[in-house]
């Protein structure tokens, strides 16, 4: 899987830009606030149908412009392909194209362009709240499993609707009438999410353990523990069992949800714990251990993508190496010698032999 070219029109701070890309390392350099991360954001958007920095497409459109147009040419699945996204200001829905054919939704994107993103926030994800760790899992699974992306989208809509019911039912008691139907469907879809997450984290743990052992010289053993709804005793059980256990949890929390006006039951609160031996990284890990574990997870994610799809995913490193000490920089660089890589905010002299350098100045690509 290789990106061959990228074109942007009124995307972020780029009025118009085009660049031919190297099949290996693409080093994106420039001063702060010039648009380096925006290039990675464009690639990520074309891969997933969303930004890793904002949930609002309006923010991706250059100030004063009516729409943004971004696209790429790539070699994927043994053939030449193209992806294009057109984002509009106001309420007009975006348009997505694969091979020039308009798509109904972003669910067609997984498998065309697969990316693994590593940004500074990921170095802190193991110490932060559960939302960041869920996002890490969801982002990976949405690319690997289109069925997961559909289930996650449906669950979020159900969750939003149930949350509105719980918030407003005191003023409008009739809103409670459809609540049992929402609960039933949320348990069905929730069982699907739990099954996918459990299997993914099991495989991610296996691979990350290998990377971390190499990283730490065999002194530390990394593992991941999936944490989901308390009534789900075995997340690897069949979906019917998980479904019934989710219903049991809903019933036990029914009164608490009405009293609090919040949705308290379901996998929207899922998390995973990272352990070094028997000690929690979140509670006891040093800064170096936390960063090492986070890097191991991202490298493991990339390996899982390669094993699953048969192609090397495009690796996006946004200002990460500058956050690492020289030893960790060397470890990461030694692990990305294969596949296509985009690196921002690096010292160009260190990488000149690895690929090509892309100079960015004030929303323009300087040849």
N, C-alpha and C positions, 0 to 999 in steps of 0.2 A: 504494500500500500504506500503510494508516493504522491504527494501533492506536487503538481508540475507548475502551476501558476495561480496567482491570487489577484483579483481585481476588486477595487472598492470605489464606490461613488457616494459621496455625502454620508459616509459612515464615520461616526465619532468626529475626529478632527481632520479627516481625510476628505478633501473636496473631490479628488480623483487620483487614483494611484493604481499602479499595476506592477507586479514583480514576478520574475521567473525564479523558481525555487530549486535549491540543490537537493539531490536525493539523499544526502547525508545530513550534516549539521548546517543549519542556517543560524548564524549569529546576528542578532538584531541589536545594534548599538546606537547610542545617542544620549543626549542630556535628559534630565528628568522632564516629564510632562511634554514630550515630543510626539508620542504616539506609538511607542514600542509595544506596550501591553495591548493596545488596540488591535494590532495585527494578530496577536494570539487569540484575542477575543473573537475576531472575525472567523478564524479557523475553527474555534470551538463552536461558534454559532452554526456554522455550516455542517458541523459534525452532529450536533445534538438538537438544533432548533431553539436554543436558548443561550443566554449570556451567563457567564460565571460571576458577573459583577452586579447585575441588576435584573429585576423581574419585569421591568418596563421597557418595551421596545422603543418607546418614544425617546428614551435617553440615548439610544444608539444612533439616532438621526442627527446629523450635523446641525448645529444651531442655525435656525432660519430656513432650513431646507424642508421640502414637503415630503420627501421620501429618501430612503437609503437603499442602495443596490449593491449587493456583494455576491461574489461568485468565485468558483475555482474550477480548474481542470485537474484531473487526477487519474492515476492508474490504480484500479482496484478491482478485485475479483477477476483478474486476468484480462481486463479490457479497459479501454479509455472511457472515462465517465466525466460528468460535470454536475455541479450543484450550484444553484442560484437561490438567493433569498431577496425579496423586495419588501421593505418595511415602510409603512405609511404613518404619517402623523394623523392624529385624530383617531376615529374609531374604525377606519377601514381595515379589514383583516390583512395580515401579511400574505404574501404569495411565495410558495416554495416550488422549485423545479428540480427534477433529476433527469439528466439527459434531455433537457428541453421540455419535458412533460410535466405539467402542473400537478402537484400532489394535493390531496385533500387535507393532509395533516403531516406533522413531523414524525409520525410513526413509521414512515417509509425511509427515514434517514439511517437508522441503525444498520450497520454492515456496509454502507457505502463509503463513509469516511469515519474511521474509528480513532479517537484521540484519548490520550491519558494526560491530564493536566496536573502540574505540580506548581503551586504558587506559595508565597510566604505564609498565607493563612494555614496551609496544610501542615506547616512545621509546628503549629500550635493546636491542631485539631484534637490531639489526644489529651490536651489539658483543658480544653474549652468545654462548652455544654454539649448535650447529646445531639442537638440539631446539626452541627457540623459533621459529626460522624455518620448520621443518617444520610446527609447529603452526599458524602463520599460513597456510601454503598448504593444509594439511589442513582447517582450519576453513572456509575459503572454498569449497574444492572440494566438501566434504560438503554444503553448501547448494546449490551450483550444479548438481552432478551426482550424483543418487541412486546411479547405478552406481558412482561412485567411493567413496561411503560404504560400500556393500556390500563392495567389493573391499578397502578399508582394514580393515574389521572382520574379514574372513576372513584377511587377511594377518597381523593382530595375533594372532589365535588360533593360526595356524600357527607364527608366531615364538615365541609362549609355549611351545607344545608342543615345538618343536625345542630351545629353550633348556633345558627340563627334561630332555630326552633327553641333551643334551651334558653337563649338570651331573651326572647320576646314572648314566651308562652304565658307569662303572668298577665300581660296586657291582652293577649289573644289566646285564651285556653284552647280554642279549636285547633291551634297549631300542633297540639300533642297527638291528634288523631293519626297522622301518618308516621309517628315516631317508631312504632314497632316494625314497620316495613323498612325504614332506614336502618334500624339496628340489625335486622336480619340480613340485609344486603351487605352492610358493613362487615359483618362477621364472615360472610362468604368471601368477599374480596380480601378482607384482612388475612384470612387463612392462606390465600394465594401469595400475598406479600411475605408472610412469615416463612412459608416454605422456600421461596426463592432466596430470601435473605440468609436463612440458616445454611443452605447449601453453599452459597457464595462465600460467606464468612468462614466456613470450614475449609474451603479450598484456598482462600486468601491467607488464612492462618498457616496452612502447610507451607505455602510458598514463601511467605514473609519470614517464617522461622529459619529457612535456609539462608536468605539474604542477611538476616540479622546475625546469625551465627558467624557468617563470613565477615560481616562488618565489625563485630566485637571480638574477633579472633577466637570464637568458640567459648567465650567466657559467660555469655548470657543466652538464655533460651526464651524466645518470644512466642506468645500464644494469644489468641483472641477468644473471648467468651461472649456469645450472643445473649442479650438480655431483652426479653419481650414480656408480654402480658403474663402476670403471675400464675394464672390458671393453666397456661400452656406448659405442661410438664415436659413435653418432648417436642421441640420444633421440627424434628425429622419424622414425626408421625404422619399418617395420611391426612389429607386435607379435611376429610369429614370429621375426624377426631378433633383437629385444631378448631374447626368451625364450631363444634359443640362447646368446646372449652371457652371460646370467645363469647358465645352466647351466655354461658354461665357467669363469666366476668361482668358482662353487661347487666345481667339481672342483679348481681350482688351490688353493683354501683348505681343502680337506677335512681334510688332516692338521693344519693349524693350528687348525681348529675343535675337533678331537678333543683336541689337546694343551692348548688354553686352556680348553676347556669353555664356549666362548662362540660365539654365532652371528655370524660375521664377514662374511658375504656376503649382500647384498640391499639394497633401497632404504630400509631402516629407518635407514640412516645418511646419507640424502640431505641436501643443503644447497643454498643458493644464495649467490653472492657479489654484493655490491652495489659497483658501481664508479662513481667520479666521474672521467670521462675514463678514464685507465688506472690510477688509484690506488684501492686497496681502502679502502672506508669503514671496515671493521673494523680495519684496520691503521693507517690514516693519517688518517681523518676526524676533524675537530674535533667538539666537543660540538654546536655549532650545525649543522654539516653533517650529523651523524648524525641529529639530531632532524628536520631539514628533509627528509632522505631518507625517514625513517620516516613522516612525515606524508604525503609524496607517495605512498608505497605504499598507505596506507590510503584516501586520496582516490581513487587509481587503482582500488583494489578496489571501492569504491562505484560508480564509473563502469562497471566491467565488469559488475557485477550489474545495473545499470540497463539497459545495452545488451543483456544476455542475456535478461532476463526481461520487459523493457518496463515495469517498475515501479521506482520509487525505493525502495531498501531503507531500513529504519529505521536511523538512525545513533545509536550509543550512545557517548557521550564521558564516560569515567569519570575525573574529576579530572585531565584532560589540559591544559586551558587554563592552569591555575595553574602548570604546569610549563614554560610557554613564555613567552618575552619578548613585549612588546606587539606587535611587528611580526608575529611568527608567529601570535599570537592573532588579529590582524586578518585575516591571510591565511586561516586556517581558517574564521573566521566568515563571510568573504566567499564561501566555497565551499560553505556549508551553508544557503544561503538557501532552497533548494528541498527538498522532502521533509520527513519527520518526524524530529525530533532530540530526544534526551534528553541533558542535560548536568548533571553533578554537580559540586559543590565550586567554584562560581563566585560572583562578586560580583553579587548580584541587580540592583543599580543599573545595571549595564552592559548588561543584556539585557531590561529590563522591557517594551520595545516589541516584542519578537520573538515572544512567545507567552504562556504562563502560567507562574506560579511555583508549585511544589509544596513546601510546607514540611514537613520531616520532623523529628519529635522522639521519641526513644526508642521506635522501632518503631511510631509512629503518624503518620498524615498529618493535618496541622492545616489546616483550611479557613480 
